[in-house]
């Protein structure tokens, strides 16, 4: 986009309200078909991008009708990698407009110019997300038609992972297959270039009816440029690009850029996407995304995070061992189940972090089952040692470990690391006191549903004092185990920020 609108483009003054909802604030730039404005969304309270059709294009009734029809179709399309269309309308001058989510990230053109050639993992991650969105759009009968780096905006989420968003979804599709409106395959009668020759499929250049395979060709051209730092073809003018896309074969990346570490399998996928004949290209963008997914690295800083996660896993496991020792030192009568809970929690959490990837409901359950289940099992085993406090004590420590770890996972994704230690170090003893039924019984009492302390109290006062001391020992044991685990876990990166394979 250029920084200012062209002379024939509508000039909406700041403060203009469209559809009684969008208040124009400033010009964002100009595209081939209109001017894009930043606007305040009075209904949602945020910002939106509003694209207003150029006056010269709005003179053709059929053109405007197709714009409205396809804009409505695009408004029904939803995908995380595509900018959402909010609504459509007309200005007071009868100029059609369309309101979309405003995406603040960098466009892919600038990123490619500054940072290419990209690593294969990073480039494939961007391309595979684009293909998933296109696959969904194609199934809905929408072809983008103008896939190019300028129409891709990259945002970075809280975990440092790049998320591409496709702009102008559905806006360029309304002339799909209308060869009567195309001159030389590049311009309509109004002079608007439909697509960018640098990334345009041969059948689109020729002005033929196109389908989703034209979008796949364009993504292939972008992926080629991301991987190699250069587009498939280079020319000094539009006609040079046109001739090359129509006639010249795409040079393989591995031969053109032998010094780059590009997997041959990725090179083969790119070449399939860039076949001249559409019938020789993949026709399913979603299936193609699955092929690229195995080469995609979701996080460009993944290697550093894996190192950090590995160190954290070791720290958590070590904390389990230290916590077990602390249980013996602080609370001998309940040391065995407390030590078992500590070892299970530390080792189980380390295994869960190593085995399971990014968090989800399913992953949360698997992580909790792994760490909590191991803690519960070892705690029960420890409680059954002759002279031990019994299975109720083991269950109390084990259940505490399960709840503590589940709570820990819930706060693990928080940027406030102290919450991790706070959750484990404070929640654990509180739960243990609530769950642990410390009751002093005389020797020989075989009631199974109480903690058996093999010591006889001489009177009620001694019994109360012994119960108080045992509850304190229980709290100290649980607190030391959980706090050590929580402190060790502070060194772990957030689970949404790393995957350990």
N, C-alpha and C positions, 0 to 999 in steps of 0.2 A: 504494500500500500504506500502511496505517496502521502506526504504530510498534509496536503491541502486538497480540497475538492476542486474539480475542474469547473470551467465557467458555466457549462450547461447543467451542472449538478445542482440539486436543490440546496439552498442555504437556509437551514433552520436556525433561528436565533436561540441563544441560551434562554431557557425558561419556557420554550414551546412545549406544550403537553400533547402527547399523542395517545389516543384511545383513553383519555381521562386517567391514564396510569403512568406513562413514561415521560418524565420531564428531562428535556434535552439539556445537557451540561456543556459538552464540547465536541469538536470533531476529532475522531480517532484516525481517520484516513479515508482514502478512496480506493475502491475496487473497480473492476471492469464494468460493473453494472450499476454502481451507486455509491453513495457516501455513507460511511459508518459513523455513528455518533455514540458517545458515552451518554447514558441517560440514567436518571434515578428512578428506580422502580418503587413507586409509591405504595403498591400493594404488598410487596415482599420486604421492602425496606432496604434492599441492597442496590447494586448497580446492574445495568443491562447494556447490551450493544444493540443499537437499532440501525438497520440498514434500510435506506430509502432509495428507491429506484430512480435512475436518471430520467430527466425530463424527456430526452429524445427517445428513450426506450418506451416511455409511458404513452407515447403517441399512438402506438399500435394496439388496438383493442384485443386482438387475439394473443399478443405477447403478454399483456397485462393479465388476461384470464388464465393463461398457463402459469404465470408467476403465482397467482393466488391459489390455483389448484394444487400446485406442487408444494407451495409453502404450507398449506393445510396438511398435506400428506407428511411433510417433514415434521410438523408439530406433533404428529402422533408417533414419531419414531423416538425411541429412547435407548441410549447406550452410554456407558461410562466414558467411552473414548470419543464421543461425539458431542458437540455443543448442542444443548437443548434449545429447541425453538419454543418460545413462550406464547406468542400470539402474533396476529397479523392485523393490518388495518390500512387506512388511507389517511393522508394528510388533508388539510382543508383544500389543497390544490389538486386533490384526487390522485396523488402520487402514492403508489403502494409502498408499504413498509412492513418489515418483519423484525420482531424483537427476539433476541437470543440471550443466553447466558453470556456474561462478560468474563473472559478468561484472561488472567493477568500475566501468564508466563511468557517465555521467550518463544519467538517463532523458530521453526526448524531451519529455515534458511540461514538465520544468523548463527545458530548453533553449528550447522555444517560448515559455514564459512570460517568460524573461529576454532572449531574443535575436531574437524575431520582430518584424516581418516579416523573413524571411531573403532573401538574394539568390536569384534564380531558379536559378543554377548550383548553389548549395549545397543548396537544397531538392530539386531534381531529382536530385542525386547521392544523397541519402538515400533518396528514394522509389524510384529505379530499382534500388538494391541490394535494397530490401525486396521489390520486385516479382519480381526474379530468384529470391529464396528462395521466394516464394509460388508462382511458376511451377513450381519443382521439387517443392514440396510437393503442389500440385494434381495433378501428373502421378503422384505416388505415392498419390493418393487421400485426401490429408489436407487438410482445410479448417480454418484457424485459428479462425475465428468471433469472435474478440475482439481484432481489431487496433485498438489505441488507443495514444496516446503513452506511457502508463504501461507498456505492454508492449514498448516499444522502448528499448533501452539503447545509447547511443552511446559507442564507445571511439575514441581517437585513436592511430593507429599511430606508429611511430618517425619517419615522414616528415611528421607533422602532418595526415594525411588521416583524415577521419571515416569510421568503419566501424560501421554500425548492426547490432545483433543482435536478433532477435525472441525474446522470452521466451515461456514456456508453450506451446511448439509442440506441438500435438496434444492438449493437456489439455482445451481447451474443445470440441473437435470431437466428443466421444463422444456428444453429444445431437443431432448433426446429423440433421435430418429427422424427429426423434421428436416430432411435433406433440402426441401424447398426453401428453407430459410438460411441455407449455408452456401457461401461462395468459396470455392476452393477448399472446403472443409475447415476453414479457419475463422471466417467472419460471417455474421448474419448480415442482412440487408441494412441493419442499423450501424454496422461497423464494429460490433463487440466481438472480440476474440473469444471463442468458446474453448477454453483449455489453454495450456501453456505448451508450445511446441517442444520445449526442452524435455518434457515428460509425457508427451501425448502419444497415444497408441496409433499405429498406422491406419487402422480403419476409421479412427476419429479424424485423422488428417485428411483422409479421402472424402469425408462427409458422409460416410455410410452410417446406417443405424447401428447403434452400439448397445452393449449390455455390460454386466459387471466385470467382464474380462478386460475392458478398457481401464477400469479402475485398478485392476490387478497389475496391468502393464505399468501404469503410472507409479504404483507403490514399488514395483520392481526397479524402476529407474531411480526412485529416491533411495531405495536400499543400496543400490549400486553406488550411488554418490556418497552415502554415509560410510560405506565400507572402504571405498577407494579414495575418497576425497575429490573425485572428479566424476561428472555425469557420464552416462554411457557414450554420448556423442558430444563433441564440442564444435561449435560453428560460430561465425561472426554475425550471422543474421538469421531471421526466421526461416528463409528459404533453405539455408544450409542445414538447419535442424530437420526440416521437413524431408529433404532428400535423404538424409542419413537414416531417419526412422523408417522411411519407405524401402530403402534399398540395401543399406549396409548391415552386416552382421555385427552383433554386439561382441566386442572382445572379452574373453573370460577374465574375471578379476585376477585369478591366480597367475595368468600369463602377463597381463598388463601391469600388475603390481606384485611382482614375485617376492619383494622384500617384506610384504605384509603377511601376517599370519592369519590368512583367511581359509577356513576349512573348505575342502573341495566339495563337501556336501552342500554347504551354503552357496558356493559358487554355482553349483548345478541348479539349485532352486531358483536363484536369481535369473539364470539364463532361460529357464522354463517360463518364468514370468514375463520375459522380454522377447518371446517368440513373435515373429512378424504376423503369423496367421493366428487369429483368436482361437480357432479350434485346436491349436497345438499348445495353448496355454492352459494352466489349471482353471477350472470354471467354478470352483467352490472356494471362496476366500476364507471361510472358517476352517476348512480342512487344511488349507495352505498354512493358516496360522498355527495349527497343531504341528505341522512339520517344522516350523521355525521355532516353536516353543522350546524344543529340547536344546537349542543353541542359545536361547535368550538368558541373559543374566539380568535379573530384575533390578539389582542395585549396582550402580557403577563402583561403589565402594565396598562391594561384597567381600573381597579378599581381606581387607583390613578388619571388617566386622567379624569374619570367621575366626581370625586370629584372636580377637578380643573375646569372642564367645567361647573359644576353646580354653582360654585362660580362666574365664569365669566358671566354666563347667568343672575344671579342676579345683577351683577355690570352693565351690559349693560342696563337692564331694569331700574335700579335706575338712570343711566345717562340720560335716556330719561326724567325722572321726573325732574331732576336737570336742564337739558337743557331747558325744558319748562319754568321753573322759570327764567332762565337766559334771555330767550327771552322777558319776561315781563319786566324785569329790564332794559334791554339794548335798547329795540326798541318797545315802546308801540304801535305805529300806526300799526305795522305788527305783534304784539305779538301773536294774536290768530292763524293765519295759521302757524307761526313759531313754536308755542307750539304744535300744532297738529302734525306737521311733526316730531318734536322731540320725542313726546310720541309714535307715530306710529313706528318710526325707532327703538327706544329702545325696546319697547315691541315686535314688529314684529321680530326683530333680535333675541331676547331671545326665542321666540316661534320657529323660524326656526332652531336655534341651538339645541333645545330640540327635535324637531320632526324629523328632517332629518339627515341621517347618513353621511357616507363618501362622499366626493365631486365627482360629475360627472356632465356631461352637464345637465342631467335631474334634479339632485339635485340643481345645480346652479340656474336653472330657478325657481324651487320651492322655494328656499330660497329668491331669489330676489322678486318673486311675493308676498310672505308672508310679508316680511318686507317693501318692497317698496309700495305694495298695501295698507297696513294699514296706512303707513305714508301719502300717497296721499289722502286717504279717509278722515282721520282726519284733514289734512291741508285744504281740500276743505270745510269741515264742519265749521272749524274755520273762514274761510274767509267770510262765509255767515252770520255771526253774524251781527245784525244791527249796522251800523257804521263802519263795518270792511272794509278792502281794496278791497274786491270783489273777484270773482272766479279766475281771472287771477293770482292774488297774491297767492291764495291757490294752483293753478296748478303749479306755478313757484316753490314754496317751495316743493311741493310733488314730482315733477319731479326731482328736485335737490336731494331729499332724495333717490329716486330710483337709480339715477346714482351714487351717493356717495356709496351706499351700494353695488352695483354691482362692482364698482372699489375696494371697501374694500375687497370683497370676492376674487378678483383676486390676491391681495397682501397678503391675510390672510395666505396662505400656505408658504409664504416667512419666512425664519428664522430671517430676520431683522424686529423685532417688530415695530421699529419706523416708518416703511412704513405704518403700519395700521393707526396710528395717523396722519401721514403726508397726506395720501390719503384723510382721512375724514376731517382733519382740514384745508387743503389748497384748495382741490378740491371743497369743498362745497361753500365757499363764492365766489370763482371765477365763478362757474357755476351760482350761484344765481345772481350775477351782470349781467351776460350775458343773463339770462332768464327773469329777473324781469324788466318789462317795466315801471319804475317809471316816471310818468309824472304828474305834478301838474295841476289840473283842478279847475276852480271856482266852488263854491257850486251850486248844481242843475244840473250840467252837467252829463248826464246819459249815456255817452258812455261806452259800456260794455267792450271794449277791452283795457282799460287802468286801472292802479291802481288809484282808486279814493281817493284822499286826500282832505277831506272836510275842506279846508282852502284856502282862496283867497289870492293870492299874489298881492301886490300893484303895482309892476312894474316888468320888466324883470329881474332886478338884484335880487329882493326878490324871484322871481320864481326860478331862477337858484340856489340861496342859499338853498331854501327849497328842491329842487330836490336833491342837493348834500347831504344835511343832511339826507334825506329819503333813499338815496342809501347807505349811511354809516350805517344807522340803519339796513337796510336790510342785509348788509354784516356782521355786528356784530351779528345779530340774527342767521343767517345761520352758521356763523363761530363758535359761542358758542355752538350751538346745535351739530354740527358735530364733533367739537374737543372733547367735553365731551364724545360723543359716541365713538370716536376713542381711546381716552385714556382709557376708561373703557374696551374696547375690547382687549387691550394689555394683560390683564390677562387671556384671553381665550387661550386654547391650539389650535394649528393649526387644522383645520377641518379634515385633513387627519390623525390626530393622535388620534382621539377620536370618540366614538359613544355613544350617550346618548339615552338609550332605555326608 
